Amino acid sequence: MKHRIIEIAVVVIAFSGWFFLMDLSYEGLETAKERFDGLYMYYYIFTSLGVLFGILLEYKKVIQLFKGNWKLDWTLLFSVSLLILAFIISPWNILQWFSADPPLFIEVFSMPQTELILPILAGVMLVRSLTREEREQR
């Protein structure tokens, strides 16, 4: 029972810390957008926190990873590709500075909602591609 309470407390503290850091980086991102000062630094911090959130969503599998219960899966290629895509999409906005219209598939990925969902999905997929499923452990 104590182990379960400690586990829940650690998860609550981790998510609280994540929300605090996300709030700080979002304010910095909005300020940087207004001044074009350090815009990409805040974008990469924001994206990294999104990946961390995705990893924290799968905290039980992360614990399994630390216990040595890991394996490589083919979905690792997809998750790494998604991670790379999440980190390089915002620089495509440079095209807009030169009045060039980006293609539609890039424009969809530069929406704020997509810019947050991609790193979270990449974090979840990364953890899932490195751990064994429960049915494989038996």
N, C-alpha and C positions, 0 to 999 in steps of 0.2 A: 504494500500500500504506500509506504514512504517513497519507494522508487518511482511509482506512478505520479505522485504529487511533485516530486523533484523534476520529473520529465515535463510535466505540464508547466511548472514554473519557468523552466529554462525556455520552453517554446514561447510562452507569453512574454518573457523578457526579450527574447530575440526578435519577435514580431514588433514589440513596442520600440525597440531600438531601430528597427528597420523603418517604421513609420516616421520616427523622428528624423532620421537621416534623409529619407525621401522628401520630407517637408523642407528641410534645409536646402537640399540640392534643387528642388523644384523652384523655390524662391530665387536661388542663384541663377537658374536657367532662365527664368522670366526676366530678371534684371539684365542678364547677359544678352538676351534677345533684343532688348530695347537699346542697348549700347553697343552691340556687336563686340563685346569684350569678354574673351574667355568662353565663348559660346560652346565650342566643342569639348572643352574640359568638363563643363557641367553636363553636357549631353552624355559623355562617356561615364561620368559618375552615376548619372541617372540610369543609364543602361546597365551598368554593373550592379546597381542596387536591384534592378528588375531581375537580373539573373540570380542574385542572392535570394530574392523572394521566391523565385521558382524552386530553388534548391531547398529553402526552408519549408515549402509546401510538402516536400517529400522527406521530412526529417527522419522518419522511421527507417527509410532506405539509406539515408546518410549514416545513421547509426550502424546499420548492417555493413556499410562500406568500411567503417572504422574497425569493425570486428573481423574484417578480412573476408567477408562474404561478397565478393565481387566477381564479375565476369564481363568480357567485352561482347557487345552485341552489334549487329549490323546497323542498328538505328543510331549508333554513335556518329556515323557519317552524316546522317540527316541532322542530328542535334548540333554538331559542329558547324555544318553549313548554315543552319538557322542562327547560330551564335554569331558567325561572321557577318551574315546579312543584317542582323540587328545592330552590329557595331558600325557598319559602313553606310547605312541608309541615309542618315542625316547629312553627311557631306554632299549627297546628291542635290541638296538645296542650293549649292553653289551655282548650279545651272540657272536658278531663278535670278541670281544677282546679275547675270549676264543677259537677262531677258530671253533665255532659251527655255522653251517649254519642255519639261521632262516627259518621257513617255508615260502613259496611263498606269502601267504596272509599277513604276517607281513612285508616281504620285500617290497611289493607294498606300504604299509602305511609308510615306512621309507624313501620314496623318498622326496626330498625337496619340490617339487610342492605339493604333497599330504599333507605334514606337514603344509603347509600354507593354503591349501583349507579347510581341516577339521575344524580348529577353526573358520574360517569365516562362513562356513556352519552351524556350531553349534551355533554361535551368531545369525545368521538370524533365524534359527529354534527356538531358545529360545524365541526371541521376538515374533515371529508369534504364538507360542504356548501359550503365555500369554495374547494376545490381541484378541478382537473380530474382526471379519471381518466386512467390511463396510456394507455388505448386511444384517448382523445380527443386526446392530445398528438401522435400520429403523423401 
